[in-house]
């Protein structure tokens, strides 16, 4: 039961099946990131084999993290006994400052650990990039699917003559060295001259740079290569400051309110609206579940001069940074309202 066929991830469902049996679950929803959905059928069959007569539903909608469990829709319609959420770790409740799970709901988190590895040549290239920044101590960080690799990467860096540390995690939410796109406290909790991010994509290593302003090198197991993210981070930082500066004198704001359970932050909305009222700004609240460029264009008109997105920092910094009007994170919005370019507030 440990492996569901030949998958490129280690997914151990035994504890999930034991928990589901313990509550007598008869209807179960399986949630997976988009990159794992193709393996949903194999995972569902494994659960079916372990549970017998239970009904298993594969959730086909995009799920971008454990802040995006979509409890409301599921419990209002399908009414499962539990959600088996694969590939993400539990979401820190204090970010939302709200109860994340409706009363009576059950969410079982199952790690999906990548089987990919990098070559010594890629590690050596990462070491060369880190040395080019004069880094004497490097912190190794990653995302949930690679947390089992951070100690090995630490060891390999030290073989290359680089002193490496792995930041202590935040249990039960984050493993050692783990970051998520809106929370880099684990990385910021250590003194380091630079960071090595182990994983793919640009969102997390870019956020790491904006959260620390230290050199960031990405060691990518999907492409087996090392890339210096620092120049991209520096360019992005300049662009973000330009967006903030463009907003200094703007008076009419749209504040996007995320309605996904883990992205609804009333405390943050209150903070922004109080700051705007204090400074004589006008604003309108706009609710959005999935904010896309199309939906932003649809709601925009000549009244709005700038927007603040309270749901996810990826939307303004990654998806909509080129929009014709400033689209800011809450932290950037506070900077704009106060006419400040320092300190840079990321993400909140």
Protein Blocks (a to p, Z undefined) as FASTA:
>chain_A
ZZgcjafbdcdfklmmmmmmmnopabdcddddfklmmmmmmmmmmmmmmnomaccdddfb
dcfbjklnommmmmmmnopabdcdehiacddfklnopafbdghiacdddddddfbdcdfk
lmmmmmmmmmmnopabdcddddfklmmmmmmmmmmmmmnopacdddddddfkbcghiacf
kbcklmmmpccfbdcdededjklmmmmmmmnopacddddfklopaddfklmmmmmmmmmm
mmmmmmmmpcbdcddddfbfklccfklmmmmmmmmmmnopacdddddfbdcfklmmmmgc
fklmbdcdfkbmklmmmmmmmpmbdcddfklmmmmmnopabdcddfZZ
